């Protein structure tokens, strides 16, 4: 299965419930005037980004908060770039859910949906 097919499958399977994921294309193109226009969240940002609703502990009075999620989708042989690894590490260090994903099952596990 290609990375694109896997991304679509994960988005479709997790479309309902406590998770919302969006495709994040990253790159740059030249506009009609020849200016370079960058797009995407930032260099190295993950293929799928989104939010995971979590109910916090009693000291937070039962509030529900959204936790940032970053899923870097790779085929069985694919490897993340250094920039992608840095982005995932940053999201994790800030308390988000982030990782390299090779299957819908891995996505469910990372997003704590099991």
Secondary structure as a PSIPRED ss2 file (coil, helix, strand):
# PSIPRED VFORMAT (PSIPRED V4.0)

   1 X C   1.000  0.000  0.000
   2 X C   1.000  0.000  0.000
   3 X H   0.000  1.000  0.000
   4 X H   0.000  1.000  0.000
   5 X H   0.000  1.000  0.000
   6 X H   0.000  1.000  0.000
   7 X H   0.000  1.000  0.000
   8 X H   0.000  1.000  0.000
   9 X H   0.000  1.000  0.000
  10 X H   0.000  1.000  0.000
  11 X H   0.000  1.000  0.000
  12 X H   0.000  1.000  0.000
  13 X H   0.000  1.000  0.000
  14 X C   1.000  0.000  0.000
  15 X C   1.000  0.000  0.000
  16 X C   1.000  0.000  0.000
  17 X C   1.000  0.000  0.000
  18 X C   1.000  0.000  0.000
  19 X E   0.000  0.000  1.000
  20 X E   0.000  0.000  1.000
  21 X E   0.000  0.000  1.000
  22 X E   0.000  0.000  1.000
  23 X E   0.000  0.000  1.000
  24 X C   1.000  0.000  0.000
  25 X C   1.000  0.000  0.000
  26 X C   1.000  0.000  0.000
  27 X E   0.000  0.000  1.000
  28 X E   0.000  0.000  1.000
  29 X E   0.000  0.000  1.000
  30 X E   0.000  0.000  1.000
  31 X C   1.000  0.000  0.000
  32 X C   1.000  0.000  0.000
  33 X C   1.000  0.000  0.000
  34 X C   1.000  0.000  0.000
  35 X C   1.000  0.000  0.000
  36 X E   0.000  0.000  1.000
  37 X E   0.000  0.000  1.000
  38 X E   0.000  0.000  1.000
  39 X E   0.000  0.000  1.000
  40 X C   1.000  0.000  0.000
  41 X C   1.000  0.000  0.000
  42 X C   1.000  0.000  0.000
  43 X C   1.000  0.000  0.000
  44 X C   1.000  0.000  0.000
  45 X C   1.000  0.000  0.000
  46 X C   1.000  0.000  0.000
  47 X C   1.000  0.000  0.000
  48 X E   0.000  0.000  1.000
  49 X E   0.000  0.000  1.000
  50 X E   0.000  0.000  1.000
  51 X E   0.000  0.000  1.000
  52 X E   0.000  0.000  1.000
  53 X E   0.000  0.000  1.000
  54 X E   0.000  0.000  1.000
  55 X E   0.000  0.000  1.000
  56 X C   1.000  0.000  0.000
  57 X C   1.000  0.000  0.000
  58 X H   0.000  1.000  0.000
  59 X H   0.000  1.000  0.000
  60 X H   0.000  1.000  0.000
  61 X C   1.000  0.000  0.000
  62 X C   1.000  0.000  0.000
  63 X C   1.000  0.000  0.000
  64 X E   0.000  0.000  1.000
  65 X E   0.000  0.000  1.000
  66 X E   0.000  0.000  1.000
  67 X E   0.000  0.000  1.000
  68 X E   0.000  0.000  1.000
  69 X E   0.000  0.000  1.000
  70 X E   0.000  0.000  1.000
  71 X E   0.000  0.000  1.000
  72 X E   0.000  0.000  1.000
  73 X E   0.000  0.000  1.000
  74 X C   1.000  0.000  0.000
  75 X C   1.000  0.000  0.000
  76 X C   1.000  0.000  0.000
  77 X C   1.000  0.000  0.000
  78 X C   1.000  0.000  0.000
  79 X C   1.000  0.000  0.000
  80 X C   1.000  0.000  0.000
  81 X C   1.000  0.000  0.000
  82 X H   0.000  1.000  0.000
  83 X H   0.000  1.000  0.000
  84 X H   0.000  1.000  0.000
  85 X H   0.000  1.000  0.000
  86 X H   0.000  1.000  0.000
  87 X H   0.000  1.000  0.000
  88 X H   0.000  1.000  0.000
  89 X H   0.000  1.000  0.000
  90 X H   0.000  1.000  0.000
  91 X H   0.000  1.000  0.000
  92 X H   0.000  1.000  0.000
  93 X H   0.000  1.000  0.000
  94 X C   1.000  0.000  0.000
  95 X C   1.000  0.000  0.000
  96 X C   1.000  0.000  0.000
  97 X E   0.000  0.000  1.000
  98 X E   0.000  0.000  1.000
  99 X E   0.000  0.000  1.000
 100 X E   0.000  0.000  1.000
 101 X E   0.000  0.000  1.000
 102 X C   1.000  0.000  0.000
 103 X C   1.000  0.000  0.000
 104 X H   0.000  1.000  0.000
 105 X H   0.000  1.000  0.000
 106 X H   0.000  1.000  0.000
 107 X H   0.000  1.000  0.000
 108 X H   0.000  1.000  0.000
 109 X H   0.000  1.000  0.000
 110 X H   0.000  1.000  0.000
 111 X C   1.000  0.000  0.000
 112 X C   1.000  0.000  0.000
 113 X C   1.000  0.000  0.000
 114 X C   1.000  0.000  0.000
